[in-house]
Structures are given as structure tokens and as C-alpha cells.
Amino acid sequence: MPASRRKTARESPEKCARVAPDLPAFAARFAAACRDAGLPVGPDRAERFARALVAVAPATTRRLRHCAAATLVSDPAQLPVLDGVLAAVFGEGAAEPGPSDEPRGDPNAPPLGSGPQAGTAAGGLLRTGPGRASGEPRDAGAPLVATAEERLAGREFEALSPAELALLAGAMRALRVALPQRRSRRTRPAAHGDRVDLRTTLRAAGRTAGDPVTLARRRARLRPRRLVVLCDISGSMEPYARALIQFLYCAAGAERAEVFTFATRLTRLTRALHRSTPAVALERAGRLAPDWSGGTRIGEALRRFNDEYGRPGTARGAVVLILSDGWDTGDPAVLGREMARLRAVAHRVVWANPRARHPGYEPLAGGMAAALPHCDAVVTAHSLDSLDALLVALRGQ
């Protein structure tokens, strides 16, 4: 037989393990089967496997095995597990790595993904997974293919690179900071207001022969309270401070927040965050605050804030957010006294401590122990997923 005919016969559709026309479904089901068999296959590996199928277009089980081994296996000891999945899909011997590209499995079996219900052995396995009855529903769990934001949402800010932190800007823009409201001195017309608008009532009485038939009323306007943020930018807190500053720039409702940073000194960054991109805002913050990654003197920084900004008006009736792990090189008594002064004028004080995420955490540090009695809420704010608890604490619910 000529070589061309032998090649055609060897790679005929009846003898090749072709990828299903629905490539995303096949990749997801095959990755799920590998995960059920014991391989540590997550969304990132499933995505790489799907891209490998598109690039290679494997026409034989051997080539499919190469794609799966390169993208779904992280240790040579896991290859037997992968071979077992391939054998369950394509028949005994399908997963054996051979020197040639000759197909494995039953030559009379229909192609993968064919049939009225994709009811081949491969299709059935990929829907149920190995070791599960064909009629038993499979728990889908988390989707196998996730976006970059979904993969990074649960990681700590401390473990994110600057590029990965920038990828979370889109997700942070979807968040909204809803603060408690306060009564303003300005009023607005209201049908059932608690104040009578004499000027509007007399003006309307001119149309009824001077008789005030209808009393116009007004009600005080409600405005969101001011948000004041104090970020600890010492060495241990610098990654979390950068993430929180980016969050304050991106999240709706936080564009008017008063932002201060402190380590060995207090620096006001409100103007630096105004009308810029997150990258520019972080660059300006690093330039204006020369004590980035320095030591921590929380008590002295709070004393200066209370004297120059907080008690004169910035913190009065405001929601104050402090981001710090509580490690203070100064006297804890100073921090406790300044926290009491701040709490006396603020509407609400929220402390975000990333170290509180660990189970069994206790405020044993002197600074945190001194500040805790004056806080309305303590949250972690260590990842994108934990920002929901921060938003609830700021809202006061």
C-alpha cells in the first residue's frame, strides 16, 4: 500500500480520537474528569488545556495525551492518573504513550462528541466523571474557566504583583461605598415636610385672594457623611495600603474621601488621588509620602491628625477608616488617648486589620489592644473578596 494511503488509513476518522465540535464543553468536561480522578486541575489549567486543543488540534489520543500532560499535569507521578482517565474515555490502551501516532481504542467506536446525545463512552464519562453512576448528577462547583479577576479575588493583596493589582481595578469599579447619611442645613420641598415654607406659601396665596389655602413644606436634605481614611504605610502594611488607595480611587462613592497616610509622619493625599488613574494615584502617593515602608508611630500620627485636621472639622460626624495591623513603636497609652479623642467627634470608627484574617487572632499587640475599645467594627480587608465586609462596616450594618 502506498505511503499516502497508509497515512490516510491510519488517521481516518473511524480510528482517531477527534475533539468534539463543542470545544469549550469538551475541555471543561475532560478537565472535570481529571479533577474527579484526583488531579489538581483548576480553572487556570483547564484554560491552558483548551488553548492547547485549539493550537494543536489533536487527531489522535497520543497527541491529546501530550496536550493534557503539558497543561493538566504538574508532576510525573500524576501521569498514571491521566492515563487512567484517557483509558476510561477511549478504551484500554488508549493512554499508552507509543512511538507512533497510530490511534488507540476501539476502531469501531464513534468519534468523541458524536451521536444524538453524545452517548459514547467518552461523552458519558465526561458528563458523570470516573467512579460515578451515569444517572447521578455531578456537582458542578466552581466554573472551570475563570477570568483573571475571579482568580485573583481570593488572593491576599500582599501576594499580588503591581500588574495583578492593576487587573483588579475593573472589579473595584463595580463596588460602591454607601455611607450613613446626615441631615444637612439645606432643605428641599416635600409634601409632608416638618417645616413650613412661608415664602412659597405667601407667594401661592396671591393666586387665592391672599388666603393661604395650601401650606408649602420643606424637609432637610440628607447627605452622605464624609469618609476619612488613615492608611498605615509601614513595611508590613505597604501592599495593603496600595490596594486600599486603588480601591478608594475606583469605587463609586469614595471619590470625595479624605485620605491620609502615616508611618513615621502624617501625609495628606486627598489632592493626589483627584482626577487621575490608579497607577498615577499610587505613583503620586509614593512621591508625596517619603516614609513608605518605614516604621510605625500610630499614636503620634493620630495626635497630629486630631490636632490639625480631625477635631477642627475633618473628622466631625465622619466615618473614619483606619488601615493598620496595630504594631506601634510608640507608647500604646498615647494611641489609646488619641483614639478616644477621635471617637468623641467621629460618627463611626472602623479599623481594618489584615492580620485579623487568621483563625484565633487576638489583639495582643499593644497598639491594637489600646485602640480596640474605641472601634465600632474591626474587619480584615486583606483581599478583594473581603472588601464586602468592609463596605458593610462602613455603612453601619
Beta strands, then each sheet from edge to edge (+ up, - down):
strand 1: 181-189
strand 2: 195-196
strand 3: 217-224
strand 4: 227-232
strand 5: 258-262
strand 6: 266-268
strand 7: 319-323
strand 8: 348-352
strand 9: 377-379
sheet 1: 1+ 3- 2+
sheet 2: 6+ 5- 4- 7- 8- 9-
end
